[in-house]
Amino acid sequence: MPPAPDGPAASARSEALLAEGDAADGLYRTAIEEFGRGGVVVEVARTHLLYGEWLRRGQRRAQAREQLRTAHEMFDGMRAHAFAERARRELLATGEHVTVREPGPTSARSPRRSPRSPPSRPTA
């Protein structure tokens, strides 16, 4: 069962946003671990992104890259393009070059019918 929005993972991440230094560092790590335990992949990715942004602002570029790469890969895999782009921009700010994955056949915006599918019927 996913963690509750007001559970330990969300609390740790919220507190990390307001904390400084080692306290913030530990809270981000706790949030990643707790969200991961609950299987809330999008929240794990969001926390990696926030943590990476925080590390970059603190001039901890090598550590930031690790978190931002993870966030970028996760968001890219989910096709969460806006978040993937945000992570990519943050990676660029650390001096890392990031390639953008070209949309593949699975990223079509409209569903396609199989030639054997019956035609759609209008609903009243």
Jmol script that loads the backbone (N, CA, C; Angstrom):
load data "model"
ATOM      1  N   MET A   1       0.841  -1.178   0.000  1.00  0.00           N
ATOM      2  CA  MET A   1       0.000   0.000   0.000  1.00  0.00           C
ATOM      3  C   MET A   1       0.891   1.248   0.000  1.00  0.00           C
ATOM      4  N   PRO A   2       0.600   2.222  -0.900  1.00  0.00           N
ATOM      5  CA  PRO A   2       1.415   3.431  -0.959  1.00  0.00           C
ATOM      6  C   PRO A   2       1.320   4.232   0.336  1.00  0.00           C
ATOM      7  N   PRO A   3       2.402   4.970   0.662  1.00  0.00           N
ATOM      8  CA  PRO A   3       2.366   5.786   1.872  1.00  0.00           C
ATOM      9  C   PRO A   3       1.292   6.862   1.766  1.00  0.00           C
ATOM     10  N   ALA A   4       0.717   7.202   2.886  1.00  0.00           N
ATOM     11  CA  ALA A   4      -0.286   8.267   2.933  1.00  0.00           C
ATOM     12  C   ALA A   4       0.386   9.596   2.626  1.00  0.00           C
ATOM     13  N   PRO A   5      -0.369  10.546   2.026  1.00  0.00           N
ATOM     14  CA  PRO A   5       0.216  11.848   1.708  1.00  0.00           C
ATOM     15  C   PRO A   5       0.794  12.555   2.930  1.00  0.00           C
ATOM     16  N   ASP A   6       0.291  12.238   4.096  1.00  0.00           N
ATOM     17  CA  ASP A   6       0.810  12.881   5.307  1.00  0.00           C
ATOM     18  C   ASP A   6       1.666  11.910   6.111  1.00  0.00           C
ATOM     19  N   GLY A   7       2.121  10.834   5.469  1.00  0.00           N
ATOM     20  CA  GLY A   7       2.924   9.816   6.127  1.00  0.00           C
ATOM     21  C   GLY A   7       4.376  10.230   6.288  1.00  0.00           C
ATOM     22  N   PRO A   8       5.208   9.292   6.757  1.00  0.00           N
ATOM     23  CA  PRO A   8       6.603   9.611   7.055  1.00  0.00           C
ATOM     24  C   PRO A   8       7.413  10.070   5.833  1.00  0.00           C
ATOM     25  N   ALA A   9       7.134   9.523   4.662  1.00  0.00           N
ATOM     26  CA  ALA A   9       7.888   9.915   3.464  1.00  0.00           C
ATOM     27  C   ALA A   9       7.598  11.368   3.094  1.00  0.00           C
ATOM     28  N   ALA A  10       6.325  11.704   3.039  1.00  0.00           N
ATOM     29  CA  ALA A  10       5.942  13.080   2.693  1.00  0.00           C
ATOM     30  C   ALA A  10       6.406  14.058   3.759  1.00  0.00           C
ATOM     31  N   SER A  11       6.315  13.648   5.018  1.00  0.00           N
ATOM     32  CA  SER A  11       6.784  14.508   6.115  1.00  0.00           C
ATOM     33  C   SER A  11       8.273  14.769   6.004  1.00  0.00           C
ATOM     34  N   ALA A  12       9.041  13.716   5.755  1.00  0.00           N
ATOM     35  CA  ALA A  12      10.494  13.862   5.649  1.00  0.00           C
ATOM     36  C   ALA A  12      10.852  14.796   4.498  1.00  0.00           C
ATOM     37  N   ARG A  13      10.175  14.629   3.358  1.00  0.00           N
ATOM     38  CA  ARG A  13      10.481  15.492   2.209  1.00  0.00           C
ATOM     39  C   ARG A  13      10.101  16.936   2.492  1.00  0.00           C
ATOM     40  N   SER A  14       8.955  17.144   3.106  1.00  0.00           N
ATOM     41  CA  SER A  14       8.524  18.506   3.436  1.00  0.00           C
ATOM     42  C   SER A  14       9.485  19.162   4.414  1.00  0.00           C
ATOM     43  N   GLU A  15       9.907  18.414   5.410  1.00  0.00           N
ATOM     44  CA  GLU A  15      10.856  18.955   6.389  1.00  0.00           C
ATOM     45  C   GLU A  15      12.203  19.242   5.727  1.00  0.00           C
ATOM     46  N   ALA A  16      12.608  18.398   4.779  1.00  0.00           N
ATOM     47  CA  ALA A  16      13.883  18.601   4.086  1.00  0.00           C
ATOM     48  C   ALA A  16      13.881  19.924   3.320  1.00  0.00           C
ATOM     49  N   LEU A  17      12.735  20.271   2.753  1.00  0.00           N
ATOM     50  CA  LEU A  17      12.637  21.527   2.005  1.00  0.00           C
ATOM     51  C   LEU A  17      12.902  22.745   2.882  1.00  0.00           C
ATOM     52  N   LEU A  18      12.637  22.607   4.174  1.00  0.00           N
ATOM     53  CA  LEU A  18      12.809  23.723   5.109  1.00  0.00           C
ATOM     54  C   LEU A  18      14.103  23.637   5.913  1.00  0.00           C
ATOM     55  N   ALA A  19      14.733  22.468   5.902  1.00  0.00           N
ATOM     56  CA  ALA A  19      15.931  22.246   6.717  1.00  0.00           C
ATOM     57  C   ALA A  19      17.189  22.694   5.977  1.00  0.00           C
ATOM     58  N   GLU A  20      18.293  22.647   6.706  1.00  0.00           N
ATOM     59  CA  GLU A  20      19.589  23.003   6.134  1.00  0.00           C
ATOM     60  C   GLU A  20      20.618  21.948   6.503  1.00  0.00           C
ATOM     61  N   GLY A  21      21.716  21.932   5.748  1.00  0.00           N
ATOM     62  CA  GLY A  21      22.865  21.103   6.073  1.00  0.00           C
ATOM     63  C   GLY A  21      22.568  19.615   6.182  1.00  0.00           C
ATOM     64  N   ASP A  22      23.226  18.999   7.180  1.00  0.00           N
ATOM     65  CA  ASP A  22      23.104  17.549   7.376  1.00  0.00           C
ATOM     66  C   ASP A  22      21.672  17.114   7.667  1.00  0.00           C
ATOM     67  N   ALA A  23      20.914  17.975   8.320  1.00  0.00           N
ATOM     68  CA  ALA A  23      19.521  17.633   8.632  1.00  0.00           C
ATOM     69  C   ALA A  23      18.728  17.451   7.337  1.00  0.00           C
ATOM     70  N   ALA A  24      18.863  18.392   6.407  1.00  0.00           N
ATOM     71  CA  ALA A  24      18.153  18.293   5.124  1.00  0.00           C
ATOM     72  C   ALA A  24      18.620  17.065   4.358  1.00  0.00           C
ATOM     73  N   ASP A  25      19.924  16.853   4.335  1.00  0.00           N
ATOM     74  CA  ASP A  25      20.491  15.705   3.632  1.00  0.00           C
ATOM     75  C   ASP A  25      19.864  14.401   4.124  1.00  0.00           C
ATOM     76  N   GLY A  26      19.822  14.220   5.422  1.00  0.00           N
ATOM     77  CA  GLY A  26      19.250  13.007   6.001  1.00  0.00           C
ATOM     78  C   GLY A  26      17.760  12.866   5.724  1.00  0.00           C
ATOM     79  N   LEU A  27      17.063  13.975   5.750  1.00  0.00           N
ATOM     80  CA  LEU A  27      15.614  13.936   5.496  1.00  0.00           C
ATOM     81  C   LEU A  27      15.307  13.563   4.045  1.00  0.00           C
ATOM     82  N   TYR A  28      16.084  14.095   3.102  1.00  0.00           N
ATOM     83  CA  TYR A  28      15.876  13.709   1.697  1.00  0.00           C
ATOM     84  C   TYR A  28      16.120  12.209   1.521  1.00  0.00           C
ATOM     85  N   ARG A  29      17.176  11.708   2.138  1.00  0.00           N
ATOM     86  CA  ARG A  29      17.479  10.274   2.023  1.00  0.00           C
ATOM     87  C   ARG A  29      16.375   9.423   2.644  1.00  0.00           C
ATOM     88  N   THR A  30      15.871   9.871   3.774  1.00  0.00           N
ATOM     89  CA  THR A  30      14.762   9.159   4.424  1.00  0.00           C
ATOM     90  C   THR A  30      13.532   9.149   3.532  1.00  0.00           C
ATOM     91  N   ALA A  31      13.213  10.288   2.935  1.00  0.00           N
ATOM     92  CA  ALA A  31      12.044  10.379   2.056  1.00  0.00           C
ATOM     93  C   ALA A  31      12.170   9.436   0.869  1.00  0.00           C
ATOM     94  N   ILE A  32      13.354   9.388   0.256  1.00  0.00           N
ATOM     95  CA  ILE A  32      13.576   8.487  -0.885  1.00  0.00           C
ATOM     96  C   ILE A  32      13.369   7.037  -0.460  1.00  0.00           C
ATOM     97  N   GLU A  33      13.931   6.694   0.680  1.00  0.00           N
ATOM     98  CA  GLU A  33      13.804   5.328   1.187  1.00  0.00           C
ATOM     99  C   GLU A  33      12.344   4.982   1.498  1.00  0.00           C
ATOM    100  N   GLU A  34      11.652   5.875   2.175  1.00  0.00           N
ATOM    101  CA  GLU A  34      10.251   5.616   2.559  1.00  0.00           C
ATOM    102  C   GLU A  34       9.332   5.550   1.347  1.00  0.00           C
ATOM    103  N   PHE A  35       9.476   6.483   0.403  1.00  0.00           N
ATOM    104  CA  PHE A  35       8.653   6.427  -0.809  1.00  0.00           C
ATOM    105  C   PHE A  35       8.970   5.159  -1.594  1.00  0.00           C
ATOM    106  N   GLY A  36      10.241   4.775  -1.624  1.00  0.00           N
ATOM    107  CA  GLY A  36      10.637   3.550  -2.324  1.00  0.00           C
ATOM    108  C   GLY A  36      10.016   2.320  -1.712  1.00  0.00           C
ATOM    109  N   ARG A  37       9.962   2.279  -0.386  1.00  0.00           N
ATOM    110  CA  ARG A  37       9.329   1.157   0.312  1.00  0.00           C
ATOM    111  C   ARG A  37       7.859   1.026  -0.061  1.00  0.00           C
ATOM    112  N   GLY A  38       7.222   2.157  -0.231  1.00  0.00           N
ATOM    113  CA  GLY A  38       5.795   2.147  -0.564  1.00  0.00           C
ATOM    114  C   GLY A  38       5.528   1.947  -2.043  1.00  0.00           C
ATOM    115  N   GLY A  39       6.571   1.940  -2.860  1.00  0.00           N
ATOM    116  CA  GLY A  39       6.393   1.717  -4.290  1.00  0.00           C
ATOM    117  C   GLY A  39       5.785   2.887  -5.040  1.00  0.00           C
ATOM    118  N   VAL A  40       5.912   4.088  -4.494  1.00  0.00           N
ATOM    119  CA  VAL A  40       5.347   5.273  -5.146  1.00  0.00           C
ATOM    120  C   VAL A  40       6.442   5.867  -6.037  1.00  0.00           C
ATOM    121  N   VAL A  41       6.586   5.315  -7.226  1.00  0.00           N
ATOM    122  CA  VAL A  41       7.704   5.627  -8.111  1.00  0.00           C
ATOM    123  C   VAL A  41       7.766   7.113  -8.451  1.00  0.00           C
ATOM    124  N   VAL A  42       6.648   7.721  -8.748  1.00  0.00           N
ATOM    125  CA  VAL A  42       6.674   9.130  -9.121  1.00  0.00           C
ATOM    126  C   VAL A  42       7.165   9.992  -7.955  1.00  0.00           C
ATOM    127  N   GLU A  43       6.818   9.626  -6.740  1.00  0.00           N
ATOM    128  CA  GLU A  43       7.275  10.394  -5.575  1.00  0.00           C
ATOM    129  C   GLU A  43       8.760  10.157  -5.302  1.00  0.00           C
ATOM    130  N   VAL A  44       9.239   8.948  -5.589  1.00  0.00           N
ATOM    131  CA  VAL A  44      10.679   8.677  -5.470  1.00  0.00           C
ATOM    132  C   VAL A  44      11.420   9.580  -6.456  1.00  0.00           C
ATOM    133  N   ALA A  45      10.938   9.618  -7.687  1.00  0.00           N
ATOM    134  CA  ALA A  45      11.580  10.445  -8.719  1.00  0.00           C
ATOM    135  C   ALA A  45      11.537  11.927  -8.347  1.00  0.00           C
ATOM    136  N   ARG A  46      10.393  12.396  -7.865  1.00  0.00           N
ATOM    137  CA  ARG A  46      10.279  13.809  -7.458  1.00  0.00           C
ATOM    138  C   ARG A  46      11.250  14.129  -6.329  1.00  0.00           C
ATOM    139  N   THR A  47      11.426  13.203  -5.410  1.00  0.00           N
ATOM    140  CA  THR A  47      12.328  13.444  -4.285  1.00  0.00           C
ATOM    141  C   THR A  47      13.779  13.439  -4.758  1.00  0.00           C
ATOM    142  N   HIS A  48      14.141  12.553  -5.676  1.00  0.00           N
ATOM    143  CA  HIS A  48      15.486  12.585  -6.247  1.00  0.00           C
ATOM    144  C   HIS A  48      15.737  13.939  -6.921  1.00  0.00           C
ATOM    145  N   LEU A  49      14.733  14.439  -7.637  1.00  0.00           N
ATOM    146  CA  LEU A  49      14.866  15.733  -8.311  1.00  0.00           C
ATOM    147  C   LEU A  49      15.074  16.860  -7.300  1.00  0.00           C
ATOM    148  N   LEU A  50      14.228  16.913  -6.291  1.00  0.00           N
ATOM    149  CA  LEU A  50      14.353  17.963  -5.269  1.00  0.00           C
ATOM    150  C   LEU A  50      15.693  17.871  -4.542  1.00  0.00           C
ATOM    151  N   TYR A  51      16.100  16.669  -4.217  1.00  0.00           N
ATOM    152  CA  TYR A  51      17.368  16.450  -3.523  1.00  0.00           C
ATOM    153  C   TYR A  51      18.527  16.906  -4.417  1.00  0.00           C
ATOM    154  N   GLY A  52      18.483  16.519  -5.689  1.00  0.00           N
ATOM    155  CA  GLY A  52      19.527  16.924  -6.628  1.00  0.00           C
ATOM    156  C   GLY A  52      19.596  18.428  -6.799  1.00  0.00           C
ATOM    157  N   GLU A  53      18.443  19.079  -6.872  1.00  0.00           N
ATOM    158  CA  GLU A  53      18.422  20.544  -6.970  1.00  0.00           C
ATOM    159  C   GLU A  53      19.053  21.171  -5.733  1.00  0.00           C
ATOM    160  N   TRP A  54      18.710  20.637  -4.579  1.00  0.00           N
ATOM    161  CA  TRP A  54      19.255  21.156  -3.321  1.00  0.00           C
ATOM    162  C   TRP A  54      20.771  20.970  -3.280  1.00  0.00           C
ATOM    163  N   LEU A  55      21.241  19.795  -3.674  1.00  0.00           N
ATOM    164  CA  LEU A  55      22.683  19.531  -3.689  1.00  0.00           C
ATOM    165  C   LEU A  55      23.409  20.471  -4.650  1.00  0.00           C
ATOM    166  N   ARG A  56      22.824  20.694  -5.819  1.00  0.00           N
ATOM    167  CA  ARG A  56      23.455  21.584  -6.800  1.00  0.00           C
ATOM    168  C   ARG A  56      23.567  23.000  -6.259  1.00  0.00           C
ATOM    169  N   ARG A  57      22.507  23.477  -5.627  1.00  0.00           N
ATOM    170  CA  ARG A  57      22.550  24.827  -5.043  1.00  0.00           C
ATOM    171  C   ARG A  57      23.608  24.923  -3.946  1.00  0.00           C
ATOM    172  N   GLY A  58      23.889  23.802  -3.306  1.00  0.00           N
ATOM    173  CA  GLY A  58      24.914  23.760  -2.268  1.00  0.00           C
ATOM    174  C   GLY A  58      26.304  23.484  -2.819  1.00  0.00           C
ATOM    175  N   GLN A  59      26.461  23.592  -4.144  1.00  0.00           N
ATOM    176  CA  GLN A  59      27.752  23.387  -4.819  1.00  0.00           C
ATOM    177  C   GLN A  59      28.288  21.962  -4.664  1.00  0.00           C
ATOM    178  N   ARG A  60      27.415  21.005  -4.468  1.00  0.00           N
ATOM    179  CA  ARG A  60      27.813  19.594  -4.364  1.00  0.00           C
ATOM    180  C   ARG A  60      27.447  18.908  -5.676  1.00  0.00           C
ATOM    181  N   ARG A  61      28.129  19.340  -6.725  1.00  0.00           N
ATOM    182  CA  ARG A  61      27.761  18.962  -8.090  1.00  0.00           C
ATOM    183  C   ARG A  61      27.832  17.461  -8.372  1.00  0.00           C
ATOM    184  N   ALA A  62      28.860  16.791  -7.926  1.00  0.00           N
ATOM    185  CA  ALA A  62      28.989  15.347  -8.198  1.00  0.00           C
ATOM    186  C   ALA A  62      27.836  14.583  -7.564  1.00  0.00           C
ATOM    187  N   GLN A  63      27.505  14.921  -6.326  1.00  0.00           N
ATOM    188  CA  GLN A  63      26.379  14.259  -5.653  1.00  0.00           C
ATOM    189  C   GLN A  63      25.058  14.650  -6.309  1.00  0.00           C
ATOM    190  N   ALA A  64      24.953  15.894  -6.735  1.00  0.00           N
ATOM    191  CA  ALA A  64      23.734  16.358  -7.407  1.00  0.00           C
ATOM    192  C   ALA A  64      23.506  15.582  -8.695  1.00  0.00           C
ATOM    193  N   ARG A  65      24.578  15.386  -9.461  1.00  0.00           N
ATOM    194  CA  ARG A  65      24.448  14.653 -10.732  1.00  0.00           C
ATOM    195  C   ARG A  65      23.859  13.270 -10.519  1.00  0.00           C
ATOM    196  N   GLU A  66      24.301  12.590  -9.489  1.00  0.00           N
ATOM    197  CA  GLU A  66      23.793  11.244  -9.213  1.00  0.00           C
ATOM    198  C   GLU A  66      22.277  11.270  -8.996  1.00  0.00           C
ATOM    199  N   GLN A  67      21.813  12.191  -8.170  1.00  0.00           N
ATOM    200  CA  GLN A  67      20.375  12.292  -7.882  1.00  0.00           C
ATOM    201  C   GLN A  67      19.596  12.752  -9.114  1.00  0.00           C
ATOM    202  N   LEU A  68      20.150  13.711  -9.835  1.00  0.00           N
ATOM    203  CA  LEU A  68      19.466  14.262 -11.004  1.00  0.00           C
ATOM    204  C   LEU A  68      19.420  13.253 -12.152  1.00  0.00           C
ATOM    205  N   ARG A  69      20.483  12.473 -12.318  1.00  0.00           N
ATOM    206  CA  ARG A  69      20.464  11.412 -13.338  1.00  0.00           C
ATOM    207  C   ARG A  69      19.362  10.412 -13.038  1.00  0.00           C
ATOM    208  N   THR A  70      19.279  10.013 -11.775  1.00  0.00           N
ATOM    209  CA  THR A  70      18.245   9.057 -11.377  1.00  0.00           C
ATOM    210  C   THR A  70      16.863   9.628 -11.661  1.00  0.00           C
ATOM    211  N   ALA A  71      16.646  10.881 -11.263  1.00  0.00           N
ATOM    212  CA  ALA A  71      15.348  11.528 -11.505  1.00  0.00           C
ATOM    213  C   ALA A  71      15.051  11.598 -12.991  1.00  0.00           C
ATOM    214  N   HIS A  72      16.037  12.015 -13.778  1.00  0.00           N
ATOM    215  CA  HIS A  72      15.841  12.147 -15.219  1.00  0.00           C
ATOM    216  C   HIS A  72      15.473  10.811 -15.845  1.00  0.00           C
ATOM    217  N   GLU A  73      16.200   9.766 -15.501  1.00  0.00           N
ATOM    218  CA  GLU A  73      15.922   8.438 -16.054  1.00  0.00           C
ATOM    219  C   GLU A  73      14.535   7.951 -15.657  1.00  0.00           C
ATOM    220  N   MET A  74      14.170   8.184 -14.404  1.00  0.00           N
ATOM    221  CA  MET A  74      12.849   7.732 -13.939  1.00  0.00           C
ATOM    222  C   MET A  74      11.737   8.486 -14.660  1.00  0.00           C
ATOM    223  N   PHE A  75      11.847   9.814 -14.720  1.00  0.00           N
ATOM    224  CA  PHE A  75      10.810  10.608 -15.378  1.00  0.00           C
ATOM    225  C   PHE A  75      10.748  10.310 -16.870  1.00  0.00           C
ATOM    226  N   ASP A  76      11.900  10.140 -17.489  1.00  0.00           N
ATOM    227  CA  ASP A  76      11.937   9.827 -18.908  1.00  0.00           C
ATOM    228  C   ASP A  76      11.241   8.491 -19.164  1.00  0.00           C
ATOM    229  N   GLY A  77      11.507   7.517 -18.303  1.00  0.00           N
ATOM    230  CA  GLY A  77      10.868   6.206 -18.438  1.00  0.00           C
ATOM    231  C   GLY A  77       9.362   6.254 -18.244  1.00  0.00           C
ATOM    232  N   MET A  78       8.905   7.198 -17.424  1.00  0.00           N
ATOM    233  CA  MET A  78       7.461   7.369 -17.186  1.00  0.00           C
ATOM    234  C   MET A  78       6.808   8.235 -18.247  1.00  0.00           C
ATOM    235  N   ARG A  79       7.633   8.800 -19.119  1.00  0.00           N
ATOM    236  CA  ARG A  79       7.151   9.762 -20.107  1.00  0.00           C
ATOM    237  C   ARG A  79       6.594  11.026 -19.440  1.00  0.00           C
ATOM    238  N   ALA A  80       7.135  11.362 -18.291  1.00  0.00           N
ATOM    239  CA  ALA A  80       6.778  12.604 -17.595  1.00  0.00           C
ATOM    240  C   ALA A  80       7.727  13.678 -18.120  1.00  0.00           C
ATOM    241  N   HIS A  81       7.432  14.143 -19.311  1.00  0.00           N
ATOM    242  CA  HIS A  81       8.355  14.985 -20.062  1.00  0.00           C
ATOM    243  C   HIS A  81       8.722  16.295 -19.366  1.00  0.00           C
ATOM    244  N   ALA A  82       7.781  16.948 -18.741  1.00  0.00           N
ATOM    245  CA  ALA A  82       8.085  18.226 -18.082  1.00  0.00           C
ATOM    246  C   ALA A  82       9.065  18.025 -16.930  1.00  0.00           C
ATOM    247  N   PHE A  83       8.850  16.993 -16.135  1.00  0.00           N
ATOM    248  CA  PHE A  83       9.772  16.718 -15.032  1.00  0.00           C
ATOM    249  C   PHE A  83      11.121  16.230 -15.559  1.00  0.00           C
ATOM    250  N   ALA A  84      11.115  15.419 -16.621  1.00  0.00           N
ATOM    251  CA  ALA A  84      12.371  14.961 -17.216  1.00  0.00           C
ATOM    252  C   ALA A  84      13.169  16.154 -17.731  1.00  0.00           C
ATOM    253  N   GLU A  85      12.485  17.104 -18.337  1.00  0.00           N
ATOM    254  CA  GLU A  85      13.152  18.308 -18.840  1.00  0.00           C
ATOM    255  C   GLU A  85      13.718  19.145 -17.690  1.00  0.00           C
ATOM    256  N   ARG A  86      12.986  19.246 -16.618  1.00  0.00           N
ATOM    257  CA  ARG A  86      13.484  19.979 -15.442  1.00  0.00           C
ATOM    258  C   ARG A  86      14.760  19.330 -14.909  1.00  0.00           C
ATOM    259  N   ALA A  87      14.764  18.006 -14.820  1.00  0.00           N
ATOM    260  CA  ALA A  87      15.956  17.293 -14.361  1.00  0.00           C
ATOM    261  C   ALA A  87      17.103  17.480 -15.350  1.00  0.00           C
ATOM    262  N   ARG A  88      16.808  17.470 -16.639  1.00  0.00           N
ATOM    263  CA  ARG A  88      17.831  17.669 -17.658  1.00  0.00           C
ATOM    264  C   ARG A  88      18.469  19.046 -17.525  1.00  0.00           C
ATOM    265  N   ARG A  89      17.642  20.072 -17.335  1.00  0.00           N
ATOM    266  CA  ARG A  89      18.182  21.440 -17.165  1.00  0.00           C
ATOM    267  C   ARG A  89      19.070  21.536 -15.929  1.00  0.00           C
ATOM    268  N   GLU A  90      18.656  20.873 -14.858  1.00  0.00           N
ATOM    269  CA  GLU A  90      19.471  20.876 -13.640  1.00  0.00           C
ATOM    270  C   GLU A  90      20.798  20.167 -13.887  1.00  0.00           C
ATOM    271  N   LEU A  91      20.760  19.060 -14.631  1.00  0.00           N
ATOM    272  CA  LEU A  91      22.004  18.353 -14.960  1.00  0.00           C
ATOM    273  C   LEU A  91      22.925  19.240 -15.792  1.00  0.00           C
ATOM    274  N   LEU A  92      22.356  19.952 -16.750  1.00  0.00           N
ATOM    275  CA  LEU A  92      23.161  20.876 -17.554  1.00  0.00           C
ATOM    276  C   LEU A  92      23.822  21.926 -16.670  1.00  0.00           C
ATOM    277  N   ALA A  93      23.110  22.384 -15.657  1.00  0.00           N
ATOM    278  CA  ALA A  93      23.657  23.388 -14.742  1.00  0.00           C
ATOM    279  C   ALA A  93      24.829  22.838 -13.925  1.00  0.00           C
ATOM    280  N   THR A  94      24.922  21.509 -13.813  1.00  0.00           N
ATOM    281  CA  THR A  94      26.061  20.911 -13.103  1.00  0.00           C
ATOM    282  C   THR A  94      27.230  20.685 -14.043  1.00  0.00           C
ATOM    283  N   GLY A  95      27.012  20.948 -15.333  1.00  0.00           N
ATOM    284  CA  GLY A  95      28.073  20.744 -16.320  1.00  0.00           C
ATOM    285  C   GLY A  95      27.977  19.429 -17.054  1.00  0.00           C
ATOM    286  N   GLU A  96      26.934  18.680 -16.836  1.00  0.00           N
ATOM    287  CA  GLU A  96      26.774  17.387 -17.501  1.00  0.00           C
ATOM    288  C   GLU A  96      25.964  17.544 -18.780  1.00  0.00           C
ATOM    289  N   HIS A  97      26.364  16.802 -19.803  1.00  0.00           N
ATOM    290  CA  HIS A  97      25.639  16.788 -21.074  1.00  0.00           C
ATOM    291  C   HIS A  97      24.589  15.681 -21.010  1.00  0.00           C
ATOM    292  N   VAL A  98      23.378  16.006 -21.399  1.00  0.00           N
ATOM    293  CA  VAL A  98      22.281  15.038 -21.347  1.00  0.00           C
ATOM    294  C   VAL A  98      21.644  14.956 -22.720  1.00  0.00           C
ATOM    295  N   THR A  99      21.491  13.741 -23.223  1.00  0.00           N
ATOM    296  CA  THR A  99      20.804  13.569 -24.498  1.00  0.00           C
ATOM    297  C   THR A  99      19.328  13.343 -24.225  1.00  0.00           C
ATOM    298  N   VAL A 100      18.528  13.879 -25.105  1.00  0.00           N
ATOM    299  CA  VAL A 100      17.081  13.732 -24.986  1.00  0.00           C
ATOM    300  C   VAL A 100      16.660  12.545 -25.820  1.00  0.00           C
ATOM    301  N   ARG A 101      15.910  11.656 -25.195  1.00  0.00           N
ATOM    302  CA  ARG A 101      15.448  10.464 -25.909  1.00  0.00           C
ATOM    303  C   ARG A 101      14.383  10.884 -26.914  1.00  0.00           C
ATOM    304  N   GLU A 102      14.545  10.393 -28.130  1.00  0.00           N
ATOM    305  CA  GLU A 102      13.560  10.666 -29.172  1.00  0.00           C
ATOM    306  C   GLU A 102      12.312   9.843 -28.905  1.00  0.00           C
ATOM    307  N   PRO A 103      11.156  10.443 -29.129  1.00  0.00           N
ATOM    308  CA  PRO A 103       9.920   9.681 -28.915  1.00  0.00           C
ATOM    309  C   PRO A 103       9.876   8.469 -29.828  1.00  0.00           C
ATOM    310  N   GLY A 104       9.497   7.353 -29.273  1.00  0.00           N
ATOM    311  CA  GLY A 104       9.389   6.121 -30.037  1.00  0.00           C
ATOM    312  C   GLY A 104       7.951   5.834 -30.383  1.00  0.00           C
ATOM    313  N   PRO A 105       7.696   4.690 -30.971  1.00  0.00           N
ATOM    314  CA  PRO A 105       6.340   4.345 -31.384  1.00  0.00           C
ATOM    315  C   PRO A 105       5.371   4.233 -30.210  1.00  0.00           C
ATOM    316  N   THR A 106       5.877   3.988 -29.005  1.00  0.00           N
ATOM    317  CA  THR A 106       4.974   3.862 -27.863  1.00  0.00           C
ATOM    318  C   THR A 106       4.552   5.209 -27.319  1.00  0.00           C
ATOM    319  N   SER A 107       5.105   6.291 -27.858  1.00  0.00           N
ATOM    320  CA  SER A 107       4.756   7.600 -27.328  1.00  0.00           C
ATOM    321  C   SER A 107       3.731   8.330 -28.190  1.00  0.00           C
ATOM    322  N   ALA A 108       3.065   7.597 -29.058  1.00  0.00           N
ATOM    323  CA  ALA A 108       2.046   8.231 -29.884  1.00  0.00           C
ATOM    324  C   ALA A 108       1.001   8.884 -28.997  1.00  0.00           C
ATOM    325  N   ARG A 109       0.545  10.047 -29.416  1.00  0.00           N
ATOM    326  CA  ARG A 109      -0.386  10.806 -28.572  1.00  0.00           C
ATOM    327  C   ARG A 109      -1.822  10.323 -28.689  1.00  0.00           C
ATOM    328  N   SER A 110      -2.165   9.709 -29.798  1.00  0.00           N
ATOM    329  CA  SER A 110      -3.538   9.236 -29.921  1.00  0.00           C
ATOM    330  C   SER A 110      -3.539   7.728 -30.069  1.00  0.00           C
ATOM    331  N   PRO A 111      -4.512   7.088 -29.435  1.00  0.00           N
ATOM    332  CA  PRO A 111      -4.578   5.636 -29.561  1.00  0.00           C
ATOM    333  C   PRO A 111      -4.935   5.241 -30.989  1.00  0.00           C
ATOM    334  N   ARG A 112      -4.398   4.150 -31.436  1.00  0.00           N
ATOM    335  CA  ARG A 112      -4.691   3.678 -32.788  1.00  0.00           C
ATOM    336  C   ARG A 112      -5.443   2.361 -32.695  1.00  0.00           C
ATOM    337  N   ARG A 113      -6.396   2.219 -33.595  1.00  0.00           N
ATOM    338  CA  ARG A 113      -7.155   0.987 -33.625  1.00  0.00           C
ATOM    339  C   ARG A 113      -6.403  -0.042 -34.434  1.00  0.00           C
ATOM    340  N   SER A 114      -6.540  -1.264 -34.025  1.00  0.00           N
ATOM    341  CA  SER A 114      -6.032  -2.376 -34.799  1.00  0.00           C
ATOM    342  C   SER A 114      -6.935  -2.511 -36.023  1.00  0.00           C
ATOM    343  N   PRO A 115      -6.387  -2.954 -37.155  1.00  0.00           N
ATOM    344  CA  PRO A 115      -7.243  -3.130 -38.335  1.00  0.00           C
ATOM    345  C   PRO A 115      -8.399  -4.088 -38.069  1.00  0.00           C
ATOM    346  N   ARG A 116      -8.250  -4.966 -37.086  1.00  0.00           N
ATOM    347  CA  ARG A 116      -9.306  -5.932 -36.779  1.00  0.00           C
ATOM    348  C   ARG A 116     -10.285  -5.418 -35.729  1.00  0.00           C
ATOM    349  N   SER A 117     -10.000  -4.252 -35.147  1.00  0.00           N
ATOM    350  CA  SER A 117     -10.889  -3.724 -34.117  1.00  0.00           C
ATOM    351  C   SER A 117     -12.182  -3.241 -34.720  1.00  0.00           C
ATOM    352  N   PRO A 118     -13.281  -3.435 -34.010  1.00  0.00           N
ATOM    353  CA  PRO A 118     -14.538  -2.882 -34.526  1.00  0.00           C
ATOM    354  C   PRO A 118     -14.497  -1.365 -34.442  1.00  0.00           C
ATOM    355  N   PRO A 119     -15.199  -0.676 -35.302  1.00  0.00           N
ATOM    356  CA  PRO A 119     -15.205   0.784 -35.243  1.00  0.00           C
ATOM    357  C   PRO A 119     -15.806   1.267 -33.936  1.00  0.00           C
ATOM    358  N   SER A 120     -15.372   2.423 -33.518  1.00  0.00           N
ATOM    359  CA  SER A 120     -15.921   3.011 -32.297  1.00  0.00           C
ATOM    360  C   SER A 120     -17.355   3.438 -32.551  1.00  0.00           C
ATOM    361  N   ARG A 121     -18.185   3.265 -31.525  1.00  0.00           N
ATOM    362  CA  ARG A 121     -19.573   3.683 -31.642  1.00  0.00           C
ATOM    363  C   ARG A 121     -19.776   4.961 -30.846  1.00  0.00           C
ATOM    364  N   PRO A 122     -20.448   5.916 -31.413  1.00  0.00           N
ATOM    365  CA  PRO A 122     -20.689   7.145 -30.658  1.00  0.00           C
ATOM    366  C   PRO A 122     -21.578   6.852 -29.451  1.00  0.00           C
ATOM    367  N   THR A 123     -21.340   7.579 -28.384  1.00  0.00           N
ATOM    368  CA  THR A 123     -22.169   7.436 -27.193  1.00  0.00           C
ATOM    369  C   THR A 123     -23.215   8.532 -27.176  1.00  0.00           C
ATOM    370  N   ALA A 124     -24.322   8.242 -26.579  1.00  0.00           N
ATOM    371  CA  ALA A 124     -25.421   9.203 -26.561  1.00  0.00           C
ATOM    372  C   ALA A 124     -25.204  10.298 -25.564  1.00  0.00           C
TER     373      ALA A 124
END
end "model"
wireframe off; spacefill off
backbone 0.3
color backbone group
